[in-house]
Amino acid sequence: MCEANVAENANAPLKCTGGGTISKVAFASYGTPTGSCGSFKVDPSCNSPNSVSVVEGLCLNKASCSIPVSNGGFNGDPCVNVPKRLDVEIECSSQQIGYCFRKWCYHLAEYEIQQF
């Protein structure tokens, strides 16, 4: 799941659907990243080096979160007098709700039955 081109001084809302939680921050860059979902790239001339750790700190293991897209939120201005944005790509875990009886597990969230 991606959230792209969130402008400076806005909030970037992230949310996993289907009851899962944010399990990994695959990409995050506050600055002037390029590319699109699945192929984002950091612009080395304008990137907050702690982008991934900031997003992880606010969002890992949560169903949703909101990231303040600002110099203060990312501990400084990575490139003065340049409009910045935040691009984020996350992975969500699937929620496993169900029960097991003898050798069968019923995962209600995914409507599947597995034998073990």
C-alpha positions in Angstrom: 0.0 0.0 0.0 1.3 3.4 -0.9 0.7 7.0 0.0 2.4 9.3 -2.4 2.9 13.0 -2.9 1.7 14.1 0.5 2.7 17.8 0.6 4.7 19.4 3.3 2.6 20.7 6.3 -0.1 18.1 5.7 -0.8 14.7 7.3 -0.2 11.4 5.6 -2.9 8.9 6.7 -1.9 5.2 6.4 -4.3 2.3 6.9 -4.3 -1.4 6.4 -7.6 -2.9 5.3 -9.1 -6.2 6.3 -8.0 -6.0 9.9 -4.3 -6.3 9.4 -1.5 -4.1 10.8 1.4 -2.3 9.3 4.2 -4.9 9.4 6.9 -3.2 7.3 7.9 0.2 5.9 9.2 -0.8 2.5 10.0 2.8 1.5 9.7 6.3 3.1 11.3 9.5 2.0 10.6 13.1 3.2 12.1 15.4 0.6 11.8 15.1 -3.2 11.6 11.4 -3.9 10.9 10.2 -7.4 9.0 7.3 -9.0 5.7 5.7 -8.1 4.3 3.0 -5.9 6.6 -0.1 -6.1 9.4 1.9 -7.7 10.0 4.9 -5.4 13.5 6.2 -5.3 15.3 8.6 -2.9 16.6 11.9 -4.2 20.0 12.0 -2.5 20.1 15.8 -2.8 16.9 16.2 -0.8 16.0 13.4 1.6 15.6 13.2 5.4 17.9 10.3 6.3 15.6 9.2 9.2 12.4 9.0 7.0 12.0 5.2 7.4 12.6 5.3 11.2 10.1 8.1 11.7 7.4 6.3 9.9 8.2 3.0 11.6 8.1 4.7 15.0 4.6 6.1 14.3 3.1 3.2 12.4 4.6 -0.3 12.9 2.1 -2.8 14.4 -0.8 -0.4 14.1 -3.9 -0.8 11.9 -3.7 2.9 11.0 -1.6 6.0 11.7 -1.2 9.6 10.6 2.2 11.0 9.8 2.8 14.8 10.2 4.7 15.8 7.0 6.9 18.6 8.3 10.5 19.6 9.0 9.7 19.2 12.7 8.3 15.7 12.2 11.4 14.6 10.4 14.0 16.3 12.7 15.0 19.1 10.3 14.9 20.5 6.8 16.7 18.2 4.3 16.8 20.9 1.7 16.1 24.6 2.5 13.7 26.6 0.3 12.6 23.5 -1.6 9.0 22.2 -1.5 9.0 18.8 0.1 6.6 15.8 0.2 6.4 12.4 1.7 6.2 9.2 -0.3 5.6 6.0 1.7 5.1 2.3 0.8 4.1 -0.1 3.6 3.3 -3.8 3.9 0.3 -5.0 5.9 0.0 -8.2 7.8 -3.1 -10.2 7.4 -5.2 -10.7 10.5 -5.6 -14.4 11.3 -8.9 -14.7 13.2 -10.2 -18.2 13.6 -10.0 -21.3 15.6 -8.5 -24.8 15.4 -10.3 -28.1 16.2 -8.4 -31.3 16.0 -6.4 -31.1 12.8 -8.4 -28.3 11.1 -8.0 -24.5 11.4 -10.7 -22.2 10.3 -9.5 -18.7 9.5 -12.6 -16.6 9.5 -11.0 -13.4 8.1 -9.8 -15.2 5.0 -12.7 -17.8 4.7 -10.3 -20.7 4.3 -9.9 -24.0 6.0 -6.4 -25.5 6.5 -5.3 -28.9 7.6 -2.2 -29.2 9.7 
